[in-house]
Amino acid sequence: MITSSLLLDLLATQAVIVVLTTTVTATTIVVITRQALRDAPPKHRAAILRSVAEITRALRSRRK
């Protein structure tokens, strides 16, 4: 009984950590992208968005 309760608590804790980590990562990417796009000349915006897409893909493939 105690073991199953402990395992459920650990599972819930791990799920919360995953959600928080994902949220922080996504928020960071959005903030950095907005800052970069705001300060960049229009001709560099496409390159910035491509780079952000590459970073996002790399982070996603790393999790699998």
ABEGO torsion letter per residue (X at the ends): XAAAAAAAAAAAAAAAAAAAAAAAAAAAAAAAAAAAAAABBAAAAAAAAAAAAAAAAAAAAAAX
